[in-house]
Amino acid sequence: MKALVYTGPEQLRYDTVPDAAAREGEALLRVDSVGICGSDMHAFLGHDERRPAPLILGHEAAGTIVDGPEAGRRVTVNPLVTCGQCEACKAGRNNLCPRRQIISMPPREGAFAERLSMPLENLVTIPAGISFEKAALAEPIACGWHAVRPARNTLAKPLEEATCLVIGGGAIGLGAALVLAAAGARGIAISETNKARHPTLTRAGDFHVFDPSQPGGAADGTVDLVIDAVGYAATRAAACRAVRPGGIIVHIGLGDAKGGLDIRKMTLQEVAFIGTYTYTPTDFRETAAAIFDGRLGALDWTETRPLADGLGAFRDIRNGAAAAPKIILKP
């Protein structure tokens, strides 16, 4: 089969690799659409020791089952494979399973390929009339769905009355903003430094989109809920400046691990900090349902490219030349 293989920092090779085979108790899929995630970009840049080369990346996938009694079923993929038996899994918090695996990280190859093996319980059926491209957005948007739930429960006021700031206008950030809107939030701003994305972000929802590098762009000390969908020291610092006393910072982004938090302010002003990792199976299914029934909007802000041109797509994202919040590759 053909696959896009990460071979070293800033290197990807479109090549023929051994055909994927269904693992025991799993289904073999023909991949139709797979998104490029920020974690794929971190690996591409050589910043993720968990994803050593050579490796097939990609985990935001949708496709068709090609073997067994369910052959022909169109599905979107929850890429997080968990044991189902540990305390976390039994509590419905499978994302915290100590034995969790995710495709695109050893021992599981990813979805930048023509074929992929996945457990049946990780597959959600795509209804007729829903494209593979939209269905592949279930994974990144589920991260925002998972983040909004504890934020809503922690806020000191109804979400409908809260001022909300999302830092980062990629698919994770835009997805979080769409989930906030679907949950009833109205005062939603998106901070995005890539001005090429601004028209798409504005069209996607009733959001105030701004460039934080411009004078007067950022709101200081007035925001009830800040979602950092980037996760660098600079964005954590911006979140701390923006949040009001008694407010909440929800951290999704995994850009880097150090710096940015104003611990003194967070202590003196009782600012809550919530770290969120991926999503639970329930979050994923609920997100897919919201996509399918239109609650998250048209979701027409993706760009599709052939998998064979994957290296160019990664380079465009790296250089800030990609206007779309999400590039989806088509094997």
ROSE-261206 format. One record per residue (C-alpha): residue number from 1; x, y, z negated. Coordinates in pm, 1 decimal, m for minus. Layout:
<nuses>
+------+----------+----------+----------+
! dose !        u !        v !        w !
+------+----------+----------+----------+
!  NUM !        X !        Y !        Z !
...
+------+----------+----------+----------+
</nuses>
This chain:
<nuses>
+------+----------+----------+----------+
! dose !        u !        v !        w !
+------+----------+----------+----------+
!    1 !      0.0 !      0.0 !      0.0 !
!    2 !    100.5 !    364.9 !     34.0 !
!    3 !    174.4 !    566.8 !   m277.1 !
!    4 !    329.4 !    894.8 !   m385.1 !
!    5 !    620.5 !    797.3 !   m609.8 !
!    6 !    793.5 !   1030.7 !   m856.2 !
!    7 !   1165.6 !    959.7 !   m808.8 !
!    8 !   1327.4 !   1234.6 !  m1016.7 !
!    9 !   1293.5 !   1602.4 !  m1113.4 !
!   10 !   1109.3 !   1787.8 !   m834.8 !
!   11 !   1122.0 !   1480.1 !   m611.7 !
!   12 !    827.6 !   1278.4 !   m479.0 !
!   13 !    843.5 !   1014.5 !   m206.2 !
!   14 !    545.9 !    899.3 !      1.4 !
!   15 !    632.0 !    535.0 !     51.5 !
!   16 !    512.3 !    178.2 !     86.9 !
!   17 !    502.3 !     m3.5 !   m246.4 !
!   18 !    375.4 !   m349.1 !   m349.9 !
!   19 !     m3.0 !   m375.5 !   m340.5 !
!   20 !   m175.3 !   m318.5 !   m673.3 !
!   21 !   m355.4 !   m626.0 !   m807.6 !
!   22 !   m641.5 !   m639.7 !  m1054.4 !
!   23 !   m525.6 !   m718.7 !  m1405.3 !
!   24 !   m710.8 !   m987.6 !  m1594.9 !
!   25 !  m1060.1 !   m864.7 !  m1679.9 !
!   26 !  m1019.8 !   m549.9 !  m1469.2 !
!   27 !  m1146.5 !   m428.1 !  m1133.3 !
!   28 !   m941.9 !   m326.1 !   m831.6 !
!   29 !  m1033.6 !     13.7 !   m688.8 !
!   30 !   m972.8 !    180.0 !   m355.9 !
!   31 !   m877.4 !    533.2 !   m460.5 !
!   32 !  m1057.2 !    806.5 !   m267.6 !
!   33 !   m970.5 !   1124.1 !   m461.0 !
!   34 !   m713.9 !   1202.8 !   m727.9 !
!   35 !   m636.8 !   1542.4 !   m880.5 !
!   36 !   m299.4 !   1689.1 !   m967.5 !
!   37 !   m290.0 !   1755.1 !  m1342.3 !
!   38 !    m63.5 !   1975.3 !  m1550.1 !
!   39 !     88.1 !   1661.1 !  m1703.3 !
!   40 !    176.4 !   1540.9 !  m1351.9 !
!   41 !    348.5 !   1875.0 !  m1299.1 !
!   42 !    541.2 !   1841.4 !  m1626.3 !
!   43 !    665.1 !   1499.8 !  m1513.5 !
!   44 !    750.1 !   1634.6 !  m1166.9 !
!   45 !    966.5 !   1903.2 !  m1328.5 !
!   46 !   1143.8 !   1642.6 !  m1543.6 !
!   47 !    989.4 !   1773.3 !  m1866.9 !
!   48 !    806.0 !   1457.8 !  m1979.8 !
!   49 !   1020.7 !   1178.8 !  m2118.3 !
!   50 !    708.8 !    961.5 !  m2141.1 !
!   51 !    696.3 !    946.5 !  m1760.6 !
!   52 !   1036.8 !    826.3 !  m1642.2 !
!   53 !   1117.6 !    787.1 !  m1271.9 !
!   54 !   1042.0 !    593.0 !  m1062.7 !
!   55 !    671.9 !    606.5 !  m1137.3 !
!   56 !    337.7 !    657.9 !   m963.7 !
!   57 !    171.1 !    956.2 !  m1130.1 !
!   58 !   m193.2 !   1069.2 !  m1114.8 !
!   59 !   m483.7 !    995.9 !  m1348.1 !
!   60 !   m780.0 !   1212.5 !  m1236.7 !
!   61 !   m928.9 !    956.5 !  m1002.5 !
!   62 !  m1246.3 !    840.7 !   m832.0 !
!   63 !  m1293.7 !    559.7 !   m583.8 !
!   64 !  m1472.1 !    236.0 !   m495.0 !
!   65 !  m1449.6 !   m111.4 !   m648.7 !
!   66 !  m1321.8 !   m348.3 !   m380.8 !
!   67 !  m1332.7 !   m689.3 !   m549.2 !
!   68 !  m1565.0 !   m905.2 !   m757.6 !
!   69 !  m1942.0 !   m888.5 !   m806.3 !
!   70 !  m1941.5 !   m507.1 !   m829.6 !
!   71 !  m1757.6 !   m448.5 !   m502.0 !
!   72 !  m1886.0 !   m135.6 !   m329.6 !
!   73 !  m1971.5 !     46.8 !   m653.5 !
!   74 !  m1856.0 !    411.0 !   m641.9 !
!   75 !  m1696.7 !    514.0 !   m971.3 !
!   76 !  m1508.7 !    786.5 !  m1152.8 !
!   77 !  m1224.9 !    673.9 !  m1377.4 !
!   78 !  m1164.6 !    730.2 !  m1748.0 !
!   79 !   m786.0 !    679.7 !  m1736.2 !
!   80 !   m742.8 !    626.3 !  m2111.5 !
!   81 !   m724.1 !    252.8 !  m2189.0 !
!   82 !   m763.1 !    170.4 !  m2558.3 !
!   83 !   m774.3 !   m142.0 !  m2773.4 !
!   84 !  m1134.4 !   m108.7 !  m2894.0 !
!   85 !  m1046.9 !   m282.3 !  m3223.1 !
!   86 !   m852.1 !    m34.3 !  m3436.9 !
!   87 !  m1000.5 !    202.9 !  m3693.7 !
!   88 !   m995.5 !    496.6 !  m3450.5 !
!   89 !  m1168.6 !    302.0 !  m3173.8 !
!   90 !  m1434.0 !    165.1 !  m3407.8 !
!   91 !  m1502.7 !    519.6 !  m3524.5 !
!   92 !  m1556.1 !    631.0 !  m3163.8 !
!   93 !  m1227.9 !    823.0 !  m3159.2 !
!   94 !  m1058.9 !    604.7 !  m2898.7 !
!   95 !   m837.6 !    894.3 !  m2790.2 !
!   96 !   m647.5 !    846.9 !  m3118.8 !
!   97 !   m594.1 !    472.5 !  m3068.6 !
!   98 !   m231.7 !    394.3 !  m3163.9 !
!   99 !   m215.0 !    141.2 !  m2878.2 !
!  100 !   m368.2 !    366.2 !  m2615.4 !
!  101 !   m235.8 !    360.8 !  m2260.6 !
!  102 !   m304.3 !    602.8 !  m1979.6 !
!  103 !   m250.5 !    544.0 !  m1612.2 !
!  104 !     50.3 !    741.9 !  m1481.5 !
!  105 !    253.4 !    641.2 !  m1787.3 !
!  106 !    430.7 !    306.7 !  m1838.3 !
!  107 !    319.4 !     32.0 !  m1848.0 !
!  108 !     40.5 !    150.8 !  m1614.1 !
!  109 !    113.1 !    303.9 !  m1275.4 !
!  110 !   m103.0 !    596.9 !  m1174.1 !
!  111 !   m359.6 !    679.7 !   m908.0 !
!  112 !   m146.4 !    858.3 !   m646.7 !
!  113 !   m187.3 !    538.5 !   m448.6 !
!  114 !   m433.2 !    350.8 !   m231.5 !
!  115 !   m525.3 !     95.9 !   m499.3 !
!  116 !   m563.9 !     98.6 !   m878.0 !
!  117 !   m660.2 !   m156.2 !  m1145.0 !
!  118 !   m890.2 !    m41.4 !  m1427.7 !
!  119 !  m1104.9 !   m203.9 !  m1700.8 !
!  120 !  m1473.3 !   m204.1 !  m1609.4 !
!  121 !  m1563.0 !    m20.8 !  m1931.1 !
!  122 !  m1353.0 !    274.3 !  m1807.4 !
!  123 !  m1562.8 !    319.8 !  m1494.3 !
!  124 !  m1870.6 !    542.6 !  m1461.8 !
!  125 !  m2097.2 !    499.4 !  m1160.9 !
!  126 !  m2118.1 !    795.6 !   m921.9 !
!  127 !  m2476.2 !    861.3 !   m809.0 !
!  128 !  m2563.5 !    893.8 !   m442.0 !
!  129 !  m2512.7 !   1245.7 !   m315.8 !
!  130 !  m2217.6 !   1322.8 !   m546.3 !
!  131 !  m1880.7 !   1343.8 !   m373.6 !
!  132 !  m1568.2 !   1166.2 !   m490.6 !
!  133 !  m1399.8 !   1506.4 !   m517.5 !
!  134 !  m1655.4 !   1630.5 !   m772.3 !
!  135 !  m1651.2 !   1299.8 !   m959.4 !
!  136 !  m1271.5 !   1317.6 !   m994.7 !
!  137 !  m1318.2 !   1636.9 !  m1198.7 !
!  138 !  m1474.7 !   1438.0 !  m1483.2 !
!  139 !  m1132.5 !   1374.5 !  m1637.4 !
!  140 !  m1000.7 !   1732.2 !  m1660.1 !
!  141 !  m1339.9 !   1879.3 !  m1754.0 !
!  142 !  m1384.7 !   1614.1 !  m2025.8 !
!  143 !  m1084.2 !   1771.0 !  m2202.2 !
!  144 !  m1283.8 !   2093.6 !  m2233.6 !
!  145 !  m1599.1 !   1904.8 !  m2332.5 !
!  146 !  m1407.0 !   1739.0 !  m2616.2 !
!  147 !  m1256.1 !   2073.2 !  m2724.2 !
!  148 !  m1582.9 !   2267.2 !  m2734.3 !
!  149 !  m1755.3 !   2015.0 !  m2961.3 !
!  150 !  m1540.4 !   2071.7 !  m3276.5 !
!  151 !  m1514.9 !   2442.3 !  m3198.9 !
!  152 !  m1892.3 !   2474.5 !  m3196.0 !
!  153 !  m1915.6 !   2287.0 !  m3525.9 !
!  154 !  m1650.0 !   2507.6 !  m3689.3 !
!  155 !  m1766.1 !   2852.5 !  m3575.3 !
!  156 !  m1917.4 !   3072.1 !  m3846.7 !
!  157 !  m2184.3 !   3194.1 !  m3601.8 !
!  158 !  m2388.9 !   3036.7 !  m3323.3 !
!  159 !  m2191.7 !   2982.6 !  m3003.7 !
!  160 !  m2449.3 !   3197.6 !  m2823.6 !
!  161 !  m2335.5 !   3496.6 !  m3033.6 !
!  162 !  m1960.2 !   3430.0 !  m3015.9 !
!  163 !  m1699.2 !   3605.2 !  m2805.9 !
!  164 !  m1488.0 !   3343.5 !  m2628.4 !
!  165 !  m1150.5 !   3362.2 !  m2454.4 !
!  166 !  m1001.0 !   3083.8 !  m2244.3 !
!  167 !   m630.7 !   3118.2 !  m2173.1 !
!  168 !   m544.9 !   2964.0 !  m1837.1 !
!  169 !   m752.7 !   2943.8 !  m1520.0 !
!  170 !   m648.4 !   2600.9 !  m1399.3 !
!  171 !   m892.6 !   2311.3 !  m1399.0 !
!  172 !   m859.1 !   2252.1 !  m1774.1 !
!  173 !   m926.7 !   2616.4 !  m1858.0 !
!  174 !  m1200.9 !   2665.6 !  m1600.5 !
!  175 !  m1358.7 !   2338.1 !  m1710.1 !
!  176 !  m1358.1 !   2455.8 !  m2072.0 !
!  177 !  m1521.6 !   2784.7 !  m1968.2 !
!  178 !  m1790.6 !   2598.0 !  m1774.8 !
!  179 !  m1856.6 !   2373.2 !  m2074.8 !
!  180 !  m1883.2 !   2678.0 !  m2302.2 !
!  181 !  m2135.8 !   2831.7 !  m2064.1 !
!  182 !  m2335.9 !   2508.6 !  m2045.1 !
!  183 !  m2340.6 !   2500.6 !  m2428.1 !
!  184 !  m2492.3 !   2849.5 !  m2443.3 !
!  185 !  m2192.5 !   3082.7 !  m2476.9 !
!  186 !  m2228.8 !   3411.0 !  m2290.2 !
!  187 !  m1932.2 !   3636.2 !  m2366.1 !
!  188 !  m1663.3 !   3427.1 !  m2193.0 !
!  189 !  m1334.7 !   3571.2 !  m2065.5 !
!  190 !  m1063.0 !   3385.2 !  m1875.7 !
!  191 !   m701.8 !   3502.2 !  m1891.7 !
!  192 !   m510.0 !   3403.7 !  m1576.9 !
!  193 !   m179.5 !   3543.6 !  m1449.3 !
!  194 !   m217.7 !   3399.3 !  m1097.1 !
!  195 !   m427.3 !   3667.9 !   m926.8 !
!  196 !   m488.7 !   3440.7 !   m628.1 !
!  197 !   m718.1 !   3236.9 !   m853.9 !
!  198 !   m929.1 !   3530.2 !   m972.6 !
!  199 !  m1190.8 !   3526.4 !   m691.0 !
!  200 !  m1250.9 !   3153.8 !   m740.4 !
!  201 !  m1279.2 !   3187.6 !  m1118.4 !
!  202 !  m1523.0 !   3477.6 !  m1087.7 !
!  203 !  m1735.4 !   3285.4 !   m838.8 !
!  204 !  m1741.9 !   2973.1 !  m1058.0 !
!  205 !  m1939.6 !   3137.4 !  m1339.5 !
!  206 !  m2036.6 !   3453.8 !  m1523.5 !
!  207 !  m1685.1 !   3507.8 !  m1657.2 !
!  208 !  m1471.4 !   3814.8 !  m1717.5 !
!  209 !  m1145.5 !   3724.2 !  m1544.5 !
!  210 !   m835.0 !   3931.8 !  m1613.0 !
!  211 !   m458.0 !   3933.6 !  m1578.5 !
!  212 !   m306.9 !   3954.9 !  m1928.9 !
!  213 !     14.1 !   4106.0 !  m1790.4 !
!  214 !   m169.4 !   4425.7 !  m1693.5 !
!  215 !   m201.5 !   4716.2 !  m1940.8 !
!  216 !   m509.4 !   4681.0 !  m2157.4 !
!  217 !   m579.6 !   4333.0 !  m2024.9 !
!  218 !   m576.8 !   4135.7 !  m2348.5 !
!  219 !   m823.3 !   4164.2 !  m2635.1 !
!  220 !   m643.1 !   4192.8 !  m2969.9 !
!  221 !   m805.9 !   4068.9 !  m3288.5 !
!  222 !  m1163.7 !   4064.3 !  m3159.3 !
!  223 !  m1228.6 !   3711.2 !  m3028.8 !
!  224 !  m1424.6 !   3450.4 !  m3225.1 !
!  225 !  m1303.9 !   3147.7 !  m3027.8 !
!  226 !   m982.9 !   3117.1 !  m2827.0 !
!  227 !   m913.4 !   2806.6 !  m2620.0 !
!  228 !   m549.6 !   2773.8 !  m2512.5 !
!  229 !   m558.5 !   2555.8 !  m2202.5 !
!  230 !   m191.9 !   2619.8 !  m2120.9 !
!  231 !      1.6 !   2544.5 !  m2436.8 !
!  232 !    323.0 !   2743.4 !  m2415.0 !
!  233 !    475.6 !   2958.8 !  m2689.1 !
!  234 !    363.0 !   3273.3 !  m2505.6 !
!  235 !      1.7 !   3157.8 !  m2476.0 !
!  236 !     m9.7 !   3049.6 !  m2841.4 !
!  237 !    119.2 !   3394.3 !  m2935.1 !
!  238 !   m149.7 !   3551.7 !  m2716.3 !
!  239 !   m413.2 !   3335.7 !  m2884.7 !
!  240 !   m297.0 !   3450.3 !  m3227.3 !
!  241 !   m313.2 !   3815.0 !  m3121.6 !
!  242 !   m658.9 !   3777.4 !  m2971.7 !
!  243 !   m837.9 !   3587.2 !  m3248.5 !
!  244 !  m1036.3 !   3776.9 !  m3509.4 !
!  245 !  m1018.3 !   3711.7 !  m3886.8 !
!  246 !  m1207.6 !   3391.7 !  m3958.6 !
!  247 !  m1191.9 !   3289.9 !  m3592.7 !
!  248 !  m1078.9 !   2968.6 !  m3426.5 !
!  249 !   m796.4 !   2869.8 !  m3193.8 !
!  250 !   m849.9 !   2544.1 !  m3005.4 !
!  251 !   m533.5 !   2409.5 !  m2846.3 !
!  252 !   m563.2 !   2181.2 !  m2540.8 !
!  253 !   m253.7 !   2271.2 !  m2340.3 !
!  254 !     64.3 !   2065.8 !  m2353.5 !
!  255 !    304.7 !   2309.4 !  m2189.8 !
!  256 !    572.5 !   2293.5 !  m2459.4 !
!  257 !    601.0 !   2198.4 !  m2823.8 !
!  258 !    758.4 !   2493.9 !  m3004.4 !
!  259 !    682.3 !   2849.4 !  m3108.9 !
!  260 !    410.6 !   3105.3 !  m3069.1 !
!  261 !    188.4 !   3053.9 !  m3373.4 !
!  262 !    163.5 !   3347.1 !  m3614.8 !
!  263 !    132.7 !   3137.3 !  m3929.1 !
!  264 !    122.5 !   3441.2 !  m4158.3 !
!  265 !   m175.9 !   3590.7 !  m3974.8 !
!  266 !   m348.2 !   3252.4 !  m3957.2 !
!  267 !   m308.4 !   3213.1 !  m4332.6 !
!  268 !   m400.8 !   3566.0 !  m4439.9 !
!  269 !   m697.1 !   3586.3 !  m4201.0 !
!  270 !   m816.1 !   3226.1 !  m4239.8 !
!  271 !   m784.8 !   3146.1 !  m3872.8 !
!  272 !   m866.0 !   2782.2 !  m3798.9 !
!  273 !   m642.7 !   2587.8 !  m3559.5 !
!  274 !   m782.0 !   2276.9 !  m3389.5 !
!  275 !   m562.2 !   2053.8 !  m3177.5 !
!  276 !   m755.2 !   1838.5 !  m2931.7 !
!  277 !   m625.1 !   1549.2 !  m2723.4 !
!  278 !   m808.8 !   1423.7 !  m2414.2 !
!  279 !  m1162.0 !   1296.2 !  m2496.7 !
!  280 !  m1357.8 !   1002.5 !  m2631.3 !
!  281 !  m1547.8 !    758.8 !  m2405.4 !
!  282 !  m1867.8 !    939.2 !  m2506.6 !
!  283 !  m1717.2 !   1276.3 !  m2408.6 !
!  284 !  m1617.9 !   1133.6 !  m2070.5 !
!  285 !  m1961.2 !    986.9 !  m1997.2 !
!  286 !  m2137.4 !   1305.8 !  m2109.2 !
!  287 !  m1909.2 !   1515.7 !  m1890.6 !
!  288 !  m1974.1 !   1293.0 !  m1590.1 !
!  289 !  m2349.4 !   1322.1 !  m1651.3 !
!  290 !  m2323.0 !   1702.2 !  m1670.6 !
!  291 !  m2134.8 !   1705.4 !  m1339.8 !
!  292 !  m2390.0 !   1478.6 !  m1175.4 !
!  293 !  m2694.4 !   1680.1 !  m1287.5 !
!  294 !  m2543.3 !   2016.8 !  m1196.9 !
!  295 !  m2507.0 !   2167.9 !  m1545.2 !
!  296 !  m2146.4 !   2267.0 !  m1473.5 !
!  297 !  m2217.8 !   2451.3 !  m1151.2 !
!  298 !  m2130.1 !   2382.5 !   m790.9 !
!  299 !  m1772.9 !   2265.8 !   m869.5 !
!  300 !  m1668.5 !   2382.7 !   m525.3 !
!  301 !  m1336.3 !   2529.3 !   m636.7 !
!  302 !  m1109.5 !   2239.5 !   m537.6 !
!  303 !   m873.0 !   2210.2 !   m243.1 !
!  304 !   m812.3 !   1872.9 !    m76.4 !
!  305 !   m489.8 !   1759.3 !     87.6 !
!  306 !   m362.5 !   1424.5 !    218.0 !
!  307 !   m165.2 !   1218.2 !    m31.6 !
!  308 !    114.8 !   1211.9 !    224.9 !
!  309 !    149.8 !   1589.8 !    174.9 !
!  310 !    164.6 !   1556.3 !   m203.4 !
!  311 !    516.2 !   1694.5 !   m239.5 !
!  312 !    410.7 !   2016.3 !    m67.4 !
!  313 !    110.9 !   2046.6 !   m298.2 !
!  314 !    330.3 !   2007.8 !   m606.7 !
!  315 !    571.9 !   2268.4 !   m473.6 !
!  316 !    288.9 !   2512.8 !   m403.1 !
!  317 !    161.6 !   2472.3 !   m760.0 !
!  318 !    516.3 !   2510.9 !   m890.2 !
!  319 !    563.0 !   2835.3 !   m694.6 !
!  320 !    223.9 !   2986.4 !   m781.0 !
!  321 !    109.9 !   2958.0 !   m418.9 !
!  322 !   m199.2 !   2744.5 !   m491.4 !
!  323 !   m512.9 !   2957.0 !   m522.4 !
!  324 !   m747.2 !   2668.9 !   m609.1 !
!  325 !   m765.7 !   2568.6 !   m977.8 !
!  326 !   m739.5 !   2205.3 !   m867.3 !
!  327 !   m572.9 !   2032.7 !   m572.7 !
!  328 !   m714.4 !   1688.6 !   m498.0 !
!  329 !   m510.0 !   1440.6 !   m296.7 !
!  330 !   m675.3 !   1192.9 !    m61.6 !
!  331 !   m493.0 !    859.7 !     m3.5 !
+------+----------+----------+----------+
</nuses>
